[in-house]
């Protein structure tokens, strides 16, 4: 039963998120955070649904540790730790903002409040645009801005973005939530000085398979098969394939596969005015009477 898998993955992801929330990461590298979180997910009986994102300050999403990444958390940093667990391809996606700068306490709390407000109104029959309106109102009432071009998403087996969008603002297009379908809701909040949009940054260290179509390069085909066998269509990190390939060779092969459109990369997403961003996220399944928040602990 897929609901059972969603719930099991959600319990594991939620427990790891709360563990992460309560740890002091100051002085630790992003690589230490990623390795710790990913190993905890595995230790508890799930697989990673995607590489842990450790996005600092104005980086809103998609930063995961590079191999031997020296980037270290300081006591002025705002760190979005976005993690995913999967059981048989059924995903739990959740995030927490760990904050060491009192200046941003309200920003972090606003993201949490927007998420809780959204969860309290979800049930089958509710329209997605009304959830977006609720999130936007919670954020703008405090004087902050939602990130309009980031949103939650529907989930499916081995598919992290399954086609439907859970908006963080009121939108014209909309769908109606139906029961027994899984979604992630993830408000992103920036300051009044922020533009309220993200742009692509230069760093790309998260990838996913697009096509299993063979190339004319034997080494590239071996990597394609390795990706499919180990990660299916889910995102993976460069550092995840270094047990089998030297870093230089892995980068070269991934670049080749990207050019062949067999692999897709996820650039980091940066707040367009360089302002800090906070995030909160749960995975949920609507029911006729309310909502099953699978990542709630």
URCORBEL-V930514 format. One record per residue. RES is the residue in one small letter. D_LAST is the distance of its C-alpha to the last C-alpha in whole Angstrom. Layout:
BEGIN
res = <RES:RES>
d_last = <D_LAST:D_LAST>
END
This chain:
BEGIN
res = <x:x:x:x:x:x:x:x:x:x:x:x:x:x:x:x:x:x:x:x:x:x:x:x:x:x:x:x:x:x:x:x:x:x:x:x:x:x:x:x:x:x:x:x:x:x:x:x:x:x:x:x:x:x:x:x:x:x:x:x:x:x:x:x:x:x:x:x:x:x:x:x:x:x:x:x:x:x:x:x:x:x:x:x:x:x:x:x:x:x:x:x:x:x:x:x:x:x:x:x:x:x:x:x:x:x:x:x:x:x:x:x:x:x:x:x:x:x:x:x:x:x:x:x:x:x:x:x:x:x:x:x:x:x:x:x:x:x:x:x:x:x:x:x:x:x:x:x:x:x:x:x:x:x:x:x:x:x:x:x:x:x:x:x:x:x:x:x:x:x:x:x:x:x:x:x:x:x:x:x:x:x:x:x:x:x:x:x:x:x:x:x:x:x:x:x:x:x:x:x:x:x:x:x:x:x:x:x:x:x:x:x:x:x:x:x:x:x:x:x:x:x:x:x:x:x:x:x:x:x:x:x:x:x:x:x:x:x:x:x:x:x:x:x:x:x:x:x:x:x:x:x:x:x:x:x:x:x:x:x:x:x:x:x:x:x:x:x:x:x:x:x:x:x:x:x:x:x:x:x:x:x:x:x:x:x:x:x:x:x:x:x:x:x:x:x:x>
d_last = <21:20:17:16:16:14:11:12:12:9:7:9:9:6:6:10:9:8:11:13:12:14:17:20:21:25:28:26:27:25:26:24:21:21:22:20:17:18:19:16:15:18:18:15:17:17:19:19:19:21:22:19:21:21:23:25:26:28:27:24:23:25:26:25:27:30:32:32:31:32:30:29:26:28:27:28:26:23:21:19:17:16:15:15:15:17:18:21:21:18:16:13:14:11:13:13:16:17:20:23:25:25:27:24:22:22:22:19:18:20:18:14:16:18:15:13:17:17:14:16:19:18:19:22:25:24:26:24:27:26:22:24:26:23:22:25:26:23:24:28:28:27:30:28:28:25:26:28:29:25:23:20:21:21:20:22:23:24:24:22:24:25:27:26:24:22:24:23:27:29:31:34:32:30:28:27:23:24:21:20:20:17:17:16:16:17:19:21:23:26:29:32:34:32:33:30:31:30:33:33:34:36:33:32:30:28:30:29:32:34:37:38:41:43:45:49:47:46:44:42:42:40:38:37:37:34:32:32:32:29:27:28:28:25:25:26:27:31:30:28:32:34:34:37:38:40:38:41:42:38:38:42:41:38:40:42:40:39:42:43:40:38:35:33:32:29:31:29:28:30:30:34:35:33:31:27:24:20:18:14:13:11:12:13:15:17:19:22:20:17:14:12:9:8:6:4:0>
END
